[in-house]
Amino acid sequence: MISMYRMDYYPDLTTNERVSLGTIIAELGSNIVKYGVAGTIQICRVEDGSKNGFLVEAKDHGPGIPDVERSLQDHFSTGNTLGLGLPAVKRMSDELSIDSTADRGTHGRALRWVKSKTAHQRQLPRATTSTTTINGGNHGDGSLPQSSGRTPCRLSFESRSRAHHTERLGGDQILALQQGDLWLHAIVDGCGHGPKAHAVACGIVAALGERFAQLTASLDQKRQAVSGEIWLTDLLRTAHEQAGSGRGAIGLSLIDGRQWKLWFSGIGNTRIVQYKPKGWSGVSRDGQLGDRFPTPLVQSFPLENDDTVVQFSDGLRESQVRSLRKKIGPAPSPAAIADDLLQHGSSGDDVSVLVMQCQQ
């Protein structure tokens, strides 16, 4: 079992820091399960002057990585996966080293610096270490907090889709549902193009809509019991079961207007980013609906007034979205952003974009 720190284990971490650390641990651990058979992960809290961070070390005695440099590139895989795990670790680490020898195993070291704390804020000794033996699985906690007392946010959104240039029907489908001050948004990408992918994606969207209606119908007016992790995990399993013999990818976001928070979980090539320079980004797990269902990674992000968030399928590259969001001045409208992003999508793939904007 992979033991991951719950969100309150280190209370001085921000939400983004928890998500990044949890992703690093989960991805390095899953590589041990997939390729290394058995191994260990060690998590050590370290300090260097005013810097405060975590060192995650993963060791296994598997066959090794034939080409370490290529393994750090998106979509390179030797194990019939999407090849997104180690590239995600690289993006979320400030320093990353991987030593691998054929038939002798792999030793990975990922260092992540976190927000510096003053001496009186630090509750931990200079270095604390936890070592875990890996056999499979993971855990996390993403329950919604109690009401913040703020006026609930209002959400405006726009979506755009375009099919592969040779097809009339697109394999991407967008879902946008609202129940009170809860919103569920999804981008579903059916594997391939044309009528078959379209039918798979439409079936998943319909099943998600039905399940969301059941979940919201069970809420009382206070709804303190709602958990972002439980809901999104449930909805992802619904999508996986509905896919059946079909295949697909999905990105799901749950927005709570009372809490001004967004929860995201994805499987496969779907993404979500905060549309502003150096904004946060969500991480989708490697897997495929209808085939390989990974343990869901549910991440939570705070929302502020005028925040703009973009979800998109793999018809758009994340590097394109990152490049475009660096150039914005005053926040454009969701419609303007959606139109702009759609123009940058690949004509050789289905493209879907959903843009949401939070307002007081």
Contacts in CASP RR format, 6 or more apart in sequence:
PFRMAT RR
TARGET T0000
AUTHOR 0000-0000-0000
METHOD contacts of the structure
MODEL  1
MISMYRMDYYPDLTTNERVSLGTIIAELGSNIVKYGVAGTIQICRVEDGS
KNGFLVEAKDHGPGIPDVERSLQDHFSTGNTLGLGLPAVKRMSDELSIDS
TADRGTHGRALRWVKSKTAHQRQLPRATTSTTTINGGNHGDGSLPQSSGR
TPCRLSFESRSRAHHTERLGGDQILALQQGDLWLHAIVDGCGHGPKAHAV
ACGIVAALGERFAQLTASLDQKRQAVSGEIWLTDLLRTAHEQAGSGRGAI
GLSLIDGRQWKLWFSGIGNTRIVQYKPKGWSGVSRDGQLGDRFPTPLVQS
FPLENDDTVVQFSDGLRESQVRSLRKKIGPAPSPAAIADDLLQHGSSGDD
VSVLVMQCQQ
1 132 0 8 1.000
1 135 0 8 1.000
1 136 0 8 1.000
1 137 0 8 1.000
1 138 0 8 1.000
1 139 0 8 1.000
2 25 0 8 1.000
2 26 0 8 1.000
2 29 0 8 1.000
2 30 0 8 1.000
2 41 0 8 1.000
2 132 0 8 1.000
2 134 0 8 1.000
2 136 0 8 1.000
2 137 0 8 1.000
2 138 0 8 1.000
2 139 0 8 1.000
3 130 0 8 1.000
3 132 0 8 1.000
3 139 0 8 1.000
4 22 0 8 1.000
4 25 0 8 1.000
4 26 0 8 1.000
4 138 0 8 1.000
4 139 0 8 1.000
4 140 0 8 1.000
5 18 0 8 1.000
5 21 0 8 1.000
5 22 0 8 1.000
5 43 0 8 1.000
5 130 0 8 1.000
6 139 0 8 1.000
6 140 0 8 1.000
6 141 0 8 1.000
7 18 0 8 1.000
7 140 0 8 1.000
7 141 0 8 1.000
7 142 0 8 1.000
8 141 0 8 1.000
10 18 0 8 1.000
10 45 0 8 1.000
10 124 0 8 1.000
11 123 0 8 1.000
12 114 0 8 1.000
12 115 0 8 1.000
12 117 0 8 1.000
12 121 0 8 1.000
12 122 0 8 1.000
12 123 0 8 1.000
13 21 0 8 1.000
13 114 0 8 1.000
13 115 0 8 1.000
14 114 0 8 1.000
14 115 0 8 1.000
15 299 0 8 1.000
15 300 0 8 1.000
15 301 0 8 1.000
15 302 0 8 1.000
16 280 0 8 1.000
16 301 0 8 1.000
17 112 0 8 1.000
17 114 0 8 1.000
17 115 0 8 1.000
19 282 0 8 1.000
19 283 0 8 1.000
19 299 0 8 1.000
19 300 0 8 1.000
19 301 0 8 1.000
20 92 0 8 1.000
20 112 0 8 1.000
21 54 0 8 1.000
21 56 0 8 1.000
21 112 0 8 1.000
21 114 0 8 1.000
22 297 0 8 1.000
23 88 0 8 1.000
23 89 0 8 1.000
23 92 0 8 1.000
23 283 0 8 1.000
23 297 0 8 1.000
24 56 0 8 1.000
24 89 0 8 1.000
24 92 0 8 1.000
24 93 0 8 1.000
24 110 0 8 1.000
24 112 0 8 1.000
25 41 0 8 1.000
25 43 0 8 1.000
25 56 0 8 1.000
26 138 0 8 1.000
26 285 0 8 1.000
26 295 0 8 1.000
26 297 0 8 1.000
27 85 0 8 1.000
27 86 0 8 1.000
27 88 0 8 1.000
27 89 0 8 1.000
28 41 0 8 1.000
28 56 0 8 1.000
28 58 0 8 1.000
28 89 0 8 1.000
28 108 0 8 1.000
28 110 0 8 1.000
29 41 0 8 1.000
29 58 0 8 1.000
29 134 0 8 1.000
29 136 0 8 1.000
30 85 0 8 1.000
30 136 0 8 1.000
30 138 0 8 1.000
30 286 0 8 1.000
30 294 0 8 1.000
31 58 0 8 1.000
31 60 0 8 1.000
31 85 0 8 1.000
31 86 0 8 1.000
31 106 0 8 1.000
32 38 0 8 1.000
32 39 0 8 1.000
32 41 0 8 1.000
32 58 0 8 1.000
32 60 0 8 1.000
32 134 0 8 1.000
33 134 0 8 1.000
33 135 0 8 1.000
33 136 0 8 1.000
33 137 0 8 1.000
34 79 0 8 1.000
34 81 0 8 1.000
35 60 0 8 1.000
35 62 0 8 1.000
35 63 0 8 1.000
35 64 0 8 1.000
35 65 0 8 1.000
35 79 0 8 1.000
35 106 0 8 1.000
36 60 0 8 1.000
36 61 0 8 1.000
36 62 0 8 1.000
36 63 0 8 1.000
36 64 0 8 1.000
36 105 0 8 1.000
36 106 0 8 1.000
37 60 0 8 1.000
37 61 0 8 1.000
37 62 0 8 1.000
38 60 0 8 1.000
38 61 0 8 1.000
38 133 0 8 1.000
38 134 0 8 1.000
38 135 0 8 1.000
39 58 0 8 1.000
39 59 0 8 1.000
39 60 0 8 1.000
39 61 0 8 1.000
39 133 0 8 1.000
39 134 0 8 1.000
40 58 0 8 1.000
40 59 0 8 1.000
40 131 0 8 1.000
40 132 0 8 1.000
40 133 0 8 1.000
40 134 0 8 1.000
41 56 0 8 1.000
41 57 0 8 1.000
41 58 0 8 1.000
41 131 0 8 1.000
41 132 0 8 1.000
41 134 0 8 1.000
42 56 0 8 1.000
42 57 0 8 1.000
42 58 0 8 1.000
42 59 0 8 1.000
42 129 0 8 1.000
42 130 0 8 1.000
42 131 0 8 1.000
42 132 0 8 1.000
43 54 0 8 1.000
43 55 0 8 1.000
43 56 0 8 1.000
43 57 0 8 1.000
43 129 0 8 1.000
43 130 0 8 1.000
43 131 0 8 1.000
43 132 0 8 1.000
44 54 0 8 1.000
44 55 0 8 1.000
44 56 0 8 1.000
44 57 0 8 1.000
44 127 0 8 1.000
44 128 0 8 1.000
44 129 0 8 1.000
44 130 0 8 1.000
45 52 0 8 1.000
45 53 0 8 1.000
45 54 0 8 1.000
45 55 0 8 1.000
45 124 0 8 1.000
45 127 0 8 1.000
45 128 0 8 1.000
45 129 0 8 1.000
46 52 0 8 1.000
46 53 0 8 1.000
46 54 0 8 1.000
46 55 0 8 1.000
46 111 0 8 1.000
46 126 0 8 1.000
46 127 0 8 1.000
47 53 0 8 1.000
47 126 0 8 1.000
47 127 0 8 1.000
50 116 0 8 1.000
51 113 0 8 1.000
51 116 0 8 1.000
52 113 0 8 1.000
52 114 0 8 1.000
52 115 0 8 1.000
52 116 0 8 1.000
52 117 0 8 1.000
52 122 0 8 1.000
53 111 0 8 1.000
53 112 0 8 1.000
53 113 0 8 1.000
53 114 0 8 1.000
54 111 0 8 1.000
54 112 0 8 1.000
54 114 0 8 1.000
55 109 0 8 1.000
55 110 0 8 1.000
55 111 0 8 1.000
56 109 0 8 1.000
56 110 0 8 1.000
56 111 0 8 1.000
56 112 0 8 1.000
57 107 0 8 1.000
57 108 0 8 1.000
57 109 0 8 1.000
57 110 0 8 1.000
58 106 0 8 1.000
58 107 0 8 1.000
58 108 0 8 1.000
58 110 0 8 1.000
59 105 0 8 1.000
59 106 0 8 1.000
59 107 0 8 1.000
59 108 0 8 1.000
60 105 0 8 1.000
60 106 0 8 1.000
60 134 0 8 1.000
61 104 0 8 1.000
61 105 0 8 1.000
62 103 0 8 1.000
62 104 0 8 1.000
62 105 0 8 1.000
62 106 0 8 1.000
63 102 0 8 1.000
63 103 0 8 1.000
63 105 0 8 1.000
64 100 0 8 1.000
64 101 0 8 1.000
64 102 0 8 1.000
64 103 0 8 1.000
64 104 0 8 1.000
64 105 0 8 1.000
64 106 0 8 1.000
65 71 0 8 1.000
65 98 0 8 1.000
65 100 0 8 1.000
65 106 0 8 1.000
66 78 0 8 1.000
66 102 0 8 1.000
68 98 0 8 1.000
68 100 0 8 1.000
70 76 0 8 1.000
71 86 0 8 1.000
71 98 0 8 1.000
72 86 0 8 1.000
72 87 0 8 1.000
72 90 0 8 1.000
72 96 0 8 1.000
72 98 0 8 1.000
73 87 0 8 1.000
74 83 0 8 1.000
74 84 0 8 1.000
74 87 0 8 1.000
75 82 0 8 1.000
75 83 0 8 1.000
75 84 0 8 1.000
76 83 0 8 1.000
77 83 0 8 1.000
81 286 0 8 1.000
81 287 0 8 1.000
81 292 0 8 1.000
82 268 0 8 1.000
82 269 0 8 1.000
82 286 0 8 1.000
82 287 0 8 1.000
82 288 0 8 1.000
83 286 0 8 1.000
84 268 0 8 1.000
84 269 0 8 1.000
84 284 0 8 1.000
84 286 0 8 1.000
85 286 0 8 1.000
86 98 0 8 1.000
88 283 0 8 1.000
89 96 0 8 1.000
89 110 0 8 1.000
90 96 0 8 1.000
92 110 0 8 1.000
92 112 0 8 1.000
92 283 0 8 1.000
93 110 0 8 1.000
93 111 0 8 1.000
93 112 0 8 1.000
94 111 0 8 1.000
94 112 0 8 1.000
94 113 0 8 1.000
95 109 0 8 1.000
95 110 0 8 1.000
95 111 0 8 1.000
96 108 0 8 1.000
96 109 0 8 1.000
96 110 0 8 1.000
96 111 0 8 1.000
97 108 0 8 1.000
97 109 0 8 1.000
98 106 0 8 1.000
98 107 0 8 1.000
98 108 0 8 1.000
98 109 0 8 1.000
99 106 0 8 1.000
99 107 0 8 1.000
99 108 0 8 1.000
100 106 0 8 1.000
100 107 0 8 1.000
137 295 0 8 1.000
138 295 0 8 1.000
140 229 0 8 1.000
140 298 0 8 1.000
141 229 0 8 1.000
142 227 0 8 1.000
142 228 0 8 1.000
142 229 0 8 1.000
142 263 0 8 1.000
142 298 0 8 1.000
142 300 0 8 1.000
143 227 0 8 1.000
143 228 0 8 1.000
143 229 0 8 1.000
143 230 0 8 1.000
144 224 0 8 1.000
144 226 0 8 1.000
144 227 0 8 1.000
144 228 0 8 1.000
144 256 0 8 1.000
144 259 0 8 1.000
144 261 0 8 1.000
145 259 0 8 1.000
145 261 0 8 1.000
146 224 0 8 1.000
147 224 0 8 1.000
147 258 0 8 1.000
147 259 0 8 1.000
148 258 0 8 1.000
148 259 0 8 1.000
148 260 0 8 1.000
149 258 0 8 1.000
150 258 0 8 1.000
150 260 0 8 1.000
151 360 0 8 1.000
152 181 0 8 1.000
152 257 0 8 1.000
152 258 0 8 1.000
153 181 0 8 1.000
153 257 0 8 1.000
153 260 0 8 1.000
153 303 0 8 1.000
153 305 0 8 1.000
153 358 0 8 1.000
153 359 0 8 1.000
153 360 0 8 1.000
154 358 0 8 1.000
154 359 0 8 1.000
154 360 0 8 1.000
155 178 0 8 1.000
155 183 0 8 1.000
155 255 0 8 1.000
155 257 0 8 1.000
155 356 0 8 1.000
155 357 0 8 1.000
155 358 0 8 1.000
155 359 0 8 1.000
156 334 0 8 1.000
156 356 0 8 1.000
156 357 0 8 1.000
156 359 0 8 1.000
157 176 0 8 1.000
157 185 0 8 1.000
157 334 0 8 1.000
157 354 0 8 1.000
157 355 0 8 1.000
157 356 0 8 1.000
157 357 0 8 1.000
158 333 0 8 1.000
158 334 0 8 1.000
158 335 0 8 1.000
158 337 0 8 1.000
158 338 0 8 1.000
158 354 0 8 1.000
158 355 0 8 1.000
159 174 0 8 1.000
159 176 0 8 1.000
159 338 0 8 1.000
159 352 0 8 1.000
159 353 0 8 1.000
159 354 0 8 1.000
159 355 0 8 1.000
160 338 0 8 1.000
160 339 0 8 1.000
160 341 0 8 1.000
160 342 0 8 1.000
160 351 0 8 1.000
160 352 0 8 1.000
160 353 0 8 1.000
161 170 0 8 1.000
161 172 0 8 1.000
161 173 0 8 1.000
161 174 0 8 1.000
161 350 0 8 1.000
161 351 0 8 1.000
161 352 0 8 1.000
161 353 0 8 1.000
162 342 0 8 1.000
162 345 0 8 1.000
162 350 0 8 1.000
162 351 0 8 1.000
162 352 0 8 1.000
163 169 0 8 1.000
163 170 0 8 1.000
163 171 0 8 1.000
163 172 0 8 1.000
163 193 0 8 1.000
163 194 0 8 1.000
163 350 0 8 1.000
164 170 0 8 1.000
164 171 0 8 1.000
164 193 0 8 1.000
164 194 0 8 1.000
164 347 0 8 1.000
164 348 0 8 1.000
164 349 0 8 1.000
164 350 0 8 1.000
165 347 0 8 1.000
165 348 0 8 1.000
166 193 0 8 1.000
167 193 0 8 1.000
167 194 0 8 1.000
167 350 0 8 1.000
168 194 0 8 1.000
169 194 0 8 1.000
169 195 0 8 1.000
169 198 0 8 1.000
170 193 0 8 1.000
170 194 0 8 1.000
170 197 0 8 1.000
170 198 0 8 1.000
170 201 0 8 1.000
170 350 0 8 1.000
171 189 0 8 1.000
171 190 0 8 1.000
171 192 0 8 1.000
171 193 0 8 1.000
171 194 0 8 1.000
171 197 0 8 1.000
171 198 0 8 1.000
171 200 0 8 1.000
171 201 0 8 1.000
171 350 0 8 1.000
172 187 0 8 1.000
172 188 0 8 1.000
172 189 0 8 1.000
172 190 0 8 1.000
172 201 0 8 1.000
172 313 0 8 1.000
172 350 0 8 1.000
172 351 0 8 1.000
172 352 0 8 1.000
173 187 0 8 1.000
173 188 0 8 1.000
173 190 0 8 1.000
173 198 0 8 1.000
173 201 0 8 1.000
173 202 0 8 1.000
173 204 0 8 1.000
173 205 0 8 1.000
173 352 0 8 1.000
174 185 0 8 1.000
174 186 0 8 1.000
174 187 0 8 1.000
174 188 0 8 1.000
174 205 0 8 1.000
174 352 0 8 1.000
174 354 0 8 1.000
175 184 0 8 1.000
175 185 0 8 1.000
175 186 0 8 1.000
175 187 0 8 1.000
175 188 0 8 1.000
175 205 0 8 1.000
175 208 0 8 1.000
175 209 0 8 1.000
176 183 0 8 1.000
176 184 0 8 1.000
176 185 0 8 1.000
176 354 0 8 1.000
177 183 0 8 1.000
177 184 0 8 1.000
177 185 0 8 1.000
177 209 0 8 1.000
177 212 0 8 1.000
178 184 0 8 1.000
179 212 0 8 1.000
179 213 0 8 1.000
179 216 0 8 1.000
181 256 0 8 1.000
181 257 0 8 1.000
181 258 0 8 1.000
182 216 0 8 1.000
182 226 0 8 1.000
182 254 0 8 1.000
182 255 0 8 1.000
182 256 0 8 1.000
182 257 0 8 1.000
183 253 0 8 1.000
183 254 0 8 1.000
183 255 0 8 1.000
183 257 0 8 1.000
183 356 0 8 1.000
184 208 0 8 1.000
184 209 0 8 1.000
184 212 0 8 1.000
184 235 0 8 1.000
184 252 0 8 1.000
184 253 0 8 1.000
184 254 0 8 1.000
184 255 0 8 1.000
185 252 0 8 1.000
185 253 0 8 1.000
185 255 0 8 1.000
185 311 0 8 1.000
185 354 0 8 1.000
185 356 0 8 1.000
186 205 0 8 1.000
186 208 0 8 1.000
186 239 0 8 1.000
186 250 0 8 1.000
186 251 0 8 1.000
186 252 0 8 1.000
186 253 0 8 1.000
187 250 0 8 1.000
187 251 0 8 1.000
187 270 0 8 1.000
187 311 0 8 1.000
187 312 0 8 1.000
187 313 0 8 1.000
187 352 0 8 1.000
187 354 0 8 1.000
188 201 0 8 1.000
188 204 0 8 1.000
188 205 0 8 1.000
188 208 0 8 1.000
188 239 0 8 1.000
188 248 0 8 1.000
188 249 0 8 1.000
188 250 0 8 1.000
188 251 0 8 1.000
189 201 0 8 1.000
189 248 0 8 1.000
189 249 0 8 1.000
189 250 0 8 1.000
189 268 0 8 1.000
189 269 0 8 1.000
189 270 0 8 1.000
189 313 0 8 1.000
189 314 0 8 1.000
189 350 0 8 1.000
189 352 0 8 1.000
190 197 0 8 1.000
190 198 0 8 1.000
190 200 0 8 1.000
190 201 0 8 1.000
190 204 0 8 1.000
190 246 0 8 1.000
190 247 0 8 1.000
190 248 0 8 1.000
190 249 0 8 1.000
190 289 0 8 1.000
191 197 0 8 1.000
191 200 0 8 1.000
191 246 0 8 1.000
191 247 0 8 1.000
191 248 0 8 1.000
191 249 0 8 1.000
191 288 0 8 1.000
192 350 0 8 1.000
193 349 0 8 1.000
193 350 0 8 1.000
197 248 0 8 1.000
197 350 0 8 1.000
200 243 0 8 1.000
200 246 0 8 1.000
200 247 0 8 1.000
200 248 0 8 1.000
201 248 0 8 1.000
203 242 0 8 1.000
204 239 0 8 1.000
204 242 0 8 1.000
204 243 0 8 1.000
204 248 0 8 1.000
204 250 0 8 1.000
204 289 0 8 1.000
206 242 0 8 1.000
207 238 0 8 1.000
207 239 0 8 1.000
207 241 0 8 1.000
207 242 0 8 1.000
208 235 0 8 1.000
208 238 0 8 1.000
208 239 0 8 1.000
208 242 0 8 1.000
208 252 0 8 1.000
211 234 0 8 1.000
211 235 0 8 1.000
211 238 0 8 1.000
212 235 0 8 1.000
215 231 0 8 1.000
215 234 0 8 1.000
215 235 0 8 1.000
219 226 0 8 1.000
226 256 0 8 1.000
228 254 0 8 1.000
228 263 0 8 1.000
228 298 0 8 1.000
228 300 0 8 1.000
229 263 0 8 1.000
229 296 0 8 1.000
229 298 0 8 1.000
231 254 0 8 1.000
231 263 0 8 1.000
232 252 0 8 1.000
232 254 0 8 1.000
232 263 0 8 1.000
232 264 0 8 1.000
232 265 0 8 1.000
232 296 0 8 1.000
232 298 0 8 1.000
233 265 0 8 1.000
233 296 0 8 1.000
233 298 0 8 1.000
235 252 0 8 1.000
236 250 0 8 1.000
236 252 0 8 1.000
236 265 0 8 1.000
236 266 0 8 1.000
236 267 0 8 1.000
236 293 0 8 1.000
236 296 0 8 1.000
237 293 0 8 1.000
239 250 0 8 1.000
239 252 0 8 1.000
239 289 0 8 1.000
240 267 0 8 1.000
240 289 0 8 1.000
240 290 0 8 1.000
240 293 0 8 1.000
243 289 0 8 1.000
243 290 0 8 1.000
244 290 0 8 1.000
245 290 0 8 1.000
246 289 0 8 1.000
246 290 0 8 1.000
247 288 0 8 1.000
247 289 0 8 1.000
247 290 0 8 1.000
247 291 0 8 1.000
248 268 0 8 1.000
248 288 0 8 1.000
248 289 0 8 1.000
248 290 0 8 1.000
249 266 0 8 1.000
249 267 0 8 1.000
249 268 0 8 1.000
249 269 0 8 1.000
249 270 0 8 1.000
249 284 0 8 1.000
249 287 0 8 1.000
249 288 0 8 1.000
249 289 0 8 1.000
249 313 0 8 1.000
249 314 0 8 1.000
250 266 0 8 1.000
250 267 0 8 1.000
250 268 0 8 1.000
250 270 0 8 1.000
250 289 0 8 1.000
251 264 0 8 1.000
251 265 0 8 1.000
251 266 0 8 1.000
251 267 0 8 1.000
251 270 0 8 1.000
251 272 0 8 1.000
251 284 0 8 1.000
251 311 0 8 1.000
252 264 0 8 1.000
252 265 0 8 1.000
252 266 0 8 1.000
253 262 0 8 1.000
253 263 0 8 1.000
253 264 0 8 1.000
253 272 0 8 1.000
253 309 0 8 1.000
253 311 0 8 1.000
254 262 0 8 1.000
254 263 0 8 1.000
254 264 0 8 1.000
255 261 0 8 1.000
255 262 0 8 1.000
255 263 0 8 1.000
255 303 0 8 1.000
255 356 0 8 1.000
256 262 0 8 1.000
256 263 0 8 1.000
257 303 0 8 1.000
260 302 0 8 1.000
260 303 0 8 1.000
260 304 0 8 1.000
260 358 0 8 1.000
261 300 0 8 1.000
261 301 0 8 1.000
261 302 0 8 1.000
261 303 0 8 1.000
262 300 0 8 1.000
262 301 0 8 1.000
262 303 0 8 1.000
262 309 0 8 1.000
263 298 0 8 1.000
263 299 0 8 1.000
263 300 0 8 1.000
263 301 0 8 1.000
264 272 0 8 1.000
264 282 0 8 1.000
264 298 0 8 1.000
264 299 0 8 1.000
264 300 0 8 1.000
264 301 0 8 1.000
265 284 0 8 1.000
265 285 0 8 1.000
265 296 0 8 1.000
265 297 0 8 1.000
265 298 0 8 1.000
265 299 0 8 1.000
266 284 0 8 1.000
266 285 0 8 1.000
266 296 0 8 1.000
266 297 0 8 1.000
267 284 0 8 1.000
267 285 0 8 1.000
267 287 0 8 1.000
267 288 0 8 1.000
267 289 0 8 1.000
267 293 0 8 1.000
267 294 0 8 1.000
267 296 0 8 1.000
268 284 0 8 1.000
268 285 0 8 1.000
268 286 0 8 1.000
268 287 0 8 1.000
268 288 0 8 1.000
269 284 0 8 1.000
269 313 0 8 1.000
269 314 0 8 1.000
270 284 0 8 1.000
270 311 0 8 1.000
270 312 0 8 1.000
270 313 0 8 1.000
270 314 0 8 1.000
271 281 0 8 1.000
271 282 0 8 1.000
271 284 0 8 1.000
271 311 0 8 1.000
271 312 0 8 1.000
271 314 0 8 1.000
271 316 0 8 1.000
271 318 0 8 1.000
271 321 0 8 1.000
272 281 0 8 1.000
272 282 0 8 1.000
272 309 0 8 1.000
272 310 0 8 1.000
272 311 0 8 1.000
272 312 0 8 1.000
273 279 0 8 1.000
273 280 0 8 1.000
273 281 0 8 1.000
273 282 0 8 1.000
273 309 0 8 1.000
273 310 0 8 1.000
273 318 0 8 1.000
273 321 0 8 1.000
273 322 0 8 1.000
273 325 0 8 1.000
274 280 0 8 1.000
274 281 0 8 1.000
274 301 0 8 1.000
274 307 0 8 1.000
274 308 0 8 1.000
274 309 0 8 1.000
275 308 0 8 1.000
275 309 0 8 1.000
275 310 0 8 1.000
275 321 0 8 1.000
275 325 0 8 1.000
275 328 0 8 1.000
275 331 0 8 1.000
275 337 0 8 1.000
275 355 0 8 1.000
276 307 0 8 1.000
276 308 0 8 1.000
276 325 0 8 1.000
276 328 0 8 1.000
276 331 0 8 1.000
277 325 0 8 1.000
277 326 0 8 1.000
277 328 0 8 1.000
279 325 0 8 1.000
280 301 0 8 1.000
281 318 0 8 1.000
282 299 0 8 1.000
282 301 0 8 1.000
283 297 0 8 1.000
283 299 0 8 1.000
285 294 0 8 1.000
285 295 0 8 1.000
285 296 0 8 1.000
285 297 0 8 1.000
286 292 0 8 1.000
286 294 0 8 1.000
287 293 0 8 1.000
287 294 0 8 1.000
303 309 0 8 1.000
303 358 0 8 1.000
304 358 0 8 1.000
305 358 0 8 1.000
305 359 0 8 1.000
305 360 0 8 1.000
306 331 0 8 1.000
306 357 0 8 1.000
306 358 0 8 1.000
306 359 0 8 1.000
307 357 0 8 1.000
307 358 0 8 1.000
308 331 0 8 1.000
308 334 0 8 1.000
308 337 0 8 1.000
308 355 0 8 1.000
308 356 0 8 1.000
308 357 0 8 1.000
308 358 0 8 1.000
309 355 0 8 1.000
309 356 0 8 1.000
309 357 0 8 1.000
309 358 0 8 1.000
310 321 0 8 1.000
310 325 0 8 1.000
310 337 0 8 1.000
310 341 0 8 1.000
310 353 0 8 1.000
310 354 0 8 1.000
310 355 0 8 1.000
310 356 0 8 1.000
311 353 0 8 1.000
311 354 0 8 1.000
311 356 0 8 1.000
312 321 0 8 1.000
312 341 0 8 1.000
312 351 0 8 1.000
312 352 0 8 1.000
312 353 0 8 1.000
312 354 0 8 1.000
313 349 0 8 1.000
313 350 0 8 1.000
313 351 0 8 1.000
313 352 0 8 1.000
313 353 0 8 1.000
314 349 0 8 1.000
315 345 0 8 1.000
315 346 0 8 1.000
315 348 0 8 1.000
315 349 0 8 1.000
315 350 0 8 1.000
315 351 0 8 1.000
315 352 0 8 1.000
316 341 0 8 1.000
316 344 0 8 1.000
316 345 0 8 1.000
316 346 0 8 1.000
316 351 0 8 1.000
316 353 0 8 1.000
320 341 0 8 1.000
320 344 0 8 1.000
320 345 0 8 1.000
321 341 0 8 1.000
324 340 0 8 1.000
324 341 0 8 1.000
324 344 0 8 1.000
331 357 0 8 1.000
332 340 0 8 1.000
333 357 0 8 1.000
334 355 0 8 1.000
334 356 0 8 1.000
334 357 0 8 1.000
335 355 0 8 1.000
337 355 0 8 1.000
338 353 0 8 1.000
338 354 0 8 1.000
338 355 0 8 1.000
341 353 0 8 1.000
341 355 0 8 1.000
342 351 0 8 1.000
342 353 0 8 1.000
345 351 0 8 1.000
END
